[in-house]
C-alpha cells in the first residue's frame, strides 16, 4: 500500500512540475565597447621619427 501511495504522489508531483510548459531562459545581452582611435595617434609617431632622422642628418 505504501508503494502505491508513493507512486501516486510521484505521479502528481511529476505532472505538476511539467504543467507550466516551456519557459525561455533569460540571457543578458553582451555589452560590446568599441574603442575609437583618432587618426592623429597613427601620425604622431612617424612624424617624430621623421624629425629625429632629419635632426640627425644635419
DSSP file (Angstrom, degrees, kcal/mol; ACC not computed):
  #  RESIDUE AA STRUCTURE BP1 BP2  ACC     N-H-->O    O-->H-N    N-H-->O    O-->H-N    TCO  KAPPA ALPHA  PHI   PSI    X-CA   Y-CA   Z-CA
    1    1 A X     >        0   0    0      0, 0.0     4,-2.2     0, 0.0     5,-0.2   0.000 360.0 360.0 360.0 -37.4    0.0    0.0    0.0
    2    2 A X  H  >  +     0   0    0      1,-0.2     4,-2.5     2,-0.2     5,-0.2   0.894 360.0  51.8 -64.2 -38.2    2.9    2.4    0.8
    3    3 A X  H  > S+     0   0    0      1,-0.2     4,-2.3     2,-0.2    -1,-0.2   0.880 109.2  50.0 -66.2 -36.7    4.4    1.8   -2.7
    4    4 A X  H  > S+     0   0    0      2,-0.2     4,-2.2     1,-0.2    -1,-0.2   0.908 112.3  46.7 -67.5 -41.9    1.1    2.6   -4.3
    5    5 A X  H  X S+     0   0    0     -4,-2.2     4,-2.3     2,-0.2    -2,-0.2   0.892 113.1  49.7 -66.3 -39.7    0.7    5.8   -2.3
    6    6 A X  H  X S+     0   0    0     -4,-2.5     4,-2.4     2,-0.2    -2,-0.2   0.899 110.6  49.6 -66.6 -40.5    4.3    6.8   -3.1
    7    7 A X  H  X S+     0   0    0     -4,-2.3     4,-2.0     2,-0.2    -2,-0.2   0.897 111.6  49.1 -64.7 -40.3    3.8    6.1   -6.8
    8    8 A X  H  X S+     0   0    0     -4,-2.2     4,-2.1     2,-0.2    -2,-0.2   0.903 111.0  49.8 -64.7 -41.2    0.7    8.2   -6.8
    9    9 A X  H  X S+     0   0    0     -4,-2.3     4,-2.5     1,-0.2     5,-0.2   0.916 110.8  49.2 -63.5 -43.7    2.5   11.0   -5.1
   10   10 A X  H  X S+     0   0    0     -4,-2.4     4,-2.5     1,-0.2    -1,-0.2   0.867 109.8  52.5 -64.7 -36.0    5.3   10.9   -7.6
   11   11 A X  H  X S+     0   0    0     -4,-2.0     4,-1.9     2,-0.2    -1,-0.2   0.903 111.5  45.8 -66.0 -41.0    2.9   11.0  -10.5
   12   12 A X  H  X S+     0   0    0     -4,-2.1     4,-1.8     2,-0.2    -2,-0.2   0.918 115.2  46.4 -68.1 -43.5    1.1   14.1   -9.1
   13   13 A X  H  X S+     0   0    0     -4,-2.5     4,-1.8     1,-0.2    -2,-0.2   0.902 112.3  51.7 -66.3 -40.3    4.4   15.9   -8.3
   14   14 A X  H  X S+     0   0    0     -4,-2.5     4,-1.3    -5,-0.2    -1,-0.2   0.895 111.5  45.1 -65.2 -41.1    5.8   15.0  -11.8
   15   15 A X  H  X S+     0   0    0     -4,-1.9     4,-0.8     1,-0.2    -1,-0.2   0.836 110.6  54.2 -73.9 -30.8    2.8   16.3  -13.7
   16   16 A X  H  < S+     0   0    0     -4,-1.8     4,-0.4     1,-0.2     3,-0.3   0.865 106.6  52.6 -68.8 -34.2    2.7   19.5  -11.6
   17   17 A X  H  < S+     0   0    0     -4,-1.8     3,-0.4     1,-0.2    -1,-0.2   0.849 114.8  40.9 -69.3 -33.1    6.3   20.2  -12.5
   18   18 A X  H >< S+     0   0    0     -4,-1.3     3,-0.8     1,-0.2    -1,-0.2   0.505  93.9  84.7 -91.9  -4.8    5.7   19.8  -16.2
   19   19 A X  T 3< S+     0   0    0     -4,-0.8    -1,-0.2    -3,-0.3    -2,-0.1   0.737  78.0  66.5 -71.5 -22.2    2.4   21.6  -16.2
   20   20 A X  T 3  S-     0   0    0     -4,-0.4    -1,-0.2    -3,-0.4    -2,-0.1   0.769  94.5-147.1 -74.5 -23.5    3.9   25.1  -16.5
   21   21 A X    <   -     0   0    0     -3,-0.8     2,-0.3    -4,-0.1    -1,-0.2  -0.356  40.5 -23.8  88.7-171.7    5.3   24.4  -20.0
   22   22 A X        -     0   0    0     -2,-0.1     2,-0.5    -4,-0.0    -4,-0.0  -0.601  54.8-165.4 -82.0 132.2    8.5   25.7  -21.6
   23   23 A X        -     0   0    0     -2,-0.3     2,-0.2     0, 0.0    -2,-0.1  -0.978  22.1-124.8-118.3 124.4   10.0   28.9  -20.3
   24   24 A X        -     0   0    0     -2,-0.5     2,-0.1     1,-0.1    -2,-0.0  -0.448  31.3-112.9 -67.3 135.7   12.6   30.6  -22.3
   25   25 A X        -     0   0    0     -2,-0.2     2,-0.6     1,-0.1    -1,-0.1  -0.423  26.0-118.7 -69.7 144.0   15.8   31.2  -20.4
   26   26 A X        -     0   0    0     -2,-0.1     2,-0.5     2,-0.0    -1,-0.1  -0.746  33.6-172.1 -84.4 119.4   16.7   34.9  -19.7
   27   27 A X        -     0   0    0     -2,-0.6     2,-0.3     0, 0.0    -2,-0.0  -0.960  19.2-133.6-117.2 125.0   20.0   35.7  -21.3
   28   28 A X        -     0   0    0     -2,-0.5     2,-0.1     1,-0.1    -2,-0.0  -0.571  28.5-115.3 -74.4 136.1   21.7   39.0  -20.6
   29   29 A X        -     0   0    0     -2,-0.3     2,-0.3     1,-0.1    -1,-0.1  -0.459  29.7-112.9 -71.7 144.2   22.9   40.7  -23.8
   30   30 A X        -     0   0    0     -2,-0.1     2,-0.6     1,-0.0    -1,-0.1  -0.584  23.8-135.7 -77.4 137.0   26.7   41.2  -24.1
   31   31 A X        -     0   0    0     -2,-0.3     2,-0.6     2,-0.0    -1,-0.0  -0.843  17.9-163.0 -95.8 120.0   27.9   44.7  -24.0
   32   32 A X        -     0   0    0     -2,-0.6     2,-0.6     2,-0.0    -2,-0.0  -0.911   1.7-159.3-106.7 121.2   30.5   45.5  -26.6
   33   33 A X        -     0   0    0     -2,-0.6     2,-0.6     2,-0.0    -2,-0.0  -0.886   5.9-154.7-102.8 118.6   32.6   48.6  -26.1
   34   34 A X        -     0   0    0     -2,-0.6     2,-0.7     2,-0.0    -2,-0.0  -0.821   6.0-148.2 -95.3 122.1   34.2   49.9  -29.2
   35   35 A X        -     0   0    0     -2,-0.6     2,-0.5     2,-0.0    -2,-0.0  -0.794  12.5-154.5 -90.2 118.1   37.3   51.9  -28.6
   36   36 A X        -     0   0    0     -2,-0.7     2,-0.4     0, 0.0    -2,-0.0  -0.792   5.8-160.1 -95.0 132.3   37.6   54.5  -31.3
   37   37 A X        -     0   0    0     -2,-0.5     2,-0.1     2,-0.0    -2,-0.0  -0.892  17.0-124.0-110.6 141.6   41.1   55.8  -32.0
   38   38 A X    >   -     0   0    0     -2,-0.4     3,-0.7     1,-0.1     4,-0.5  -0.452  17.8-122.4 -80.1 157.2   41.7   59.1  -33.7
   39   39 A X  T 3  S+     0   0    0      1,-0.2     3,-0.5     2,-0.2     4,-0.4   0.684 106.9  71.2 -71.8 -17.3   43.8   59.2  -36.9
   40   40 A X  T >> S+     0   0    0      1,-0.2     4,-1.7     2,-0.2     3,-1.3   0.855  88.2  62.6 -67.2 -34.8   46.2   61.7  -35.2
   41   41 A X  H <> S+     0   0    0     -3,-0.7     4,-0.6     1,-0.3    -1,-0.2   0.809 102.8  49.3 -62.3 -30.3   47.5   58.9  -33.0
   42   42 A X  H 34 S+     0   0    0     -3,-0.5     4,-0.4    -4,-0.5    -1,-0.3   0.561 112.6  47.9 -84.0  -8.9   48.8   57.0  -36.0
   43   43 A X  H <> S+     0   0    0     -3,-1.3     4,-1.9    -4,-0.4    -2,-0.2   0.718  96.2  68.9-102.0 -27.2   50.5   60.1  -37.5
   44   44 A X  H  X S+     0   0    0     -4,-1.7     4,-2.4     1,-0.2     5,-0.2   0.920  97.4  50.2 -63.9 -46.9   52.4   61.4  -34.4
   45   45 A X  H  X S+     0   0    0     -4,-0.6     4,-2.3     1,-0.2    -1,-0.2   0.929 111.8  46.2 -63.6 -47.1   55.0   58.6  -34.2
   46   46 A X  H  > S+     0   0    0     -4,-0.4     4,-2.5     1,-0.2    -1,-0.2   0.891 112.6  51.7 -63.0 -35.8   56.1   58.7  -37.8
   47   47 A X  H  X S+     0   0    0     -4,-1.9     4,-2.5     2,-0.2    -2,-0.2   0.910 109.9  48.7 -65.7 -40.3   56.3   62.5  -37.7
   48   48 A X  H  X S+     0   0    0     -4,-2.4     4,-2.3     2,-0.2    -2,-0.2   0.903 111.8  49.7 -65.0 -40.1   58.5   62.3  -34.6
   49   49 A X  H  X S+     0   0    0     -4,-2.3     4,-2.5     2,-0.2    -2,-0.2   0.914 110.2  50.5 -62.9 -41.9   60.7   59.6  -36.3
   50   50 A X  H  X S+     0   0    0     -4,-2.5     4,-2.5     1,-0.2    -2,-0.2   0.917 111.2  48.3 -62.3 -43.4   61.0   61.9  -39.4
   51   51 A X  H  X S+     0   0    0     -4,-2.5     4,-2.3     2,-0.2    -1,-0.2   0.888 111.4  50.8 -63.4 -38.7   62.0   64.8  -37.2
   52   52 A X  H  X S+     0   0    0     -4,-2.3     4,-2.1     2,-0.2    -2,-0.2   0.912 112.0  46.0 -66.2 -42.6   64.6   62.7  -35.4
   53   53 A X  H  X S+     0   0    0     -4,-2.5     4,-1.9     2,-0.2    -2,-0.2   0.901 113.3  49.8 -66.9 -40.5   66.1   61.4  -38.7
   54   54 A X  H  X S+     0   0    0     -4,-2.5     4,-1.0    -5,-0.2    -2,-0.2   0.888 111.2  49.6 -65.1 -37.7   66.2   65.0  -40.1
   55   55 A X  H  < S+     0   0    0     -4,-2.3     3,-0.3     1,-0.2    -2,-0.2   0.885 112.6  46.6 -69.6 -37.3   67.8   66.3  -36.9
   56   56 A X  H  < S+     0   0    0     -4,-2.1    -1,-0.2     1,-0.2    -2,-0.2   0.799 106.5  59.3 -73.6 -28.0   70.5   63.5  -37.0
   57   57 A X  H  <        0   0    0     -4,-1.9    -1,-0.2     1,-0.2    -2,-0.2   0.761 360.0 360.0 -71.9 -25.0   71.1   64.1  -40.8
   58   58 A X     <        0   0    0     -4,-1.0    -1,-0.2    -3,-0.3    -2,-0.2   0.475 360.0 360.0 -81.1 360.0   72.1   67.7  -40.2
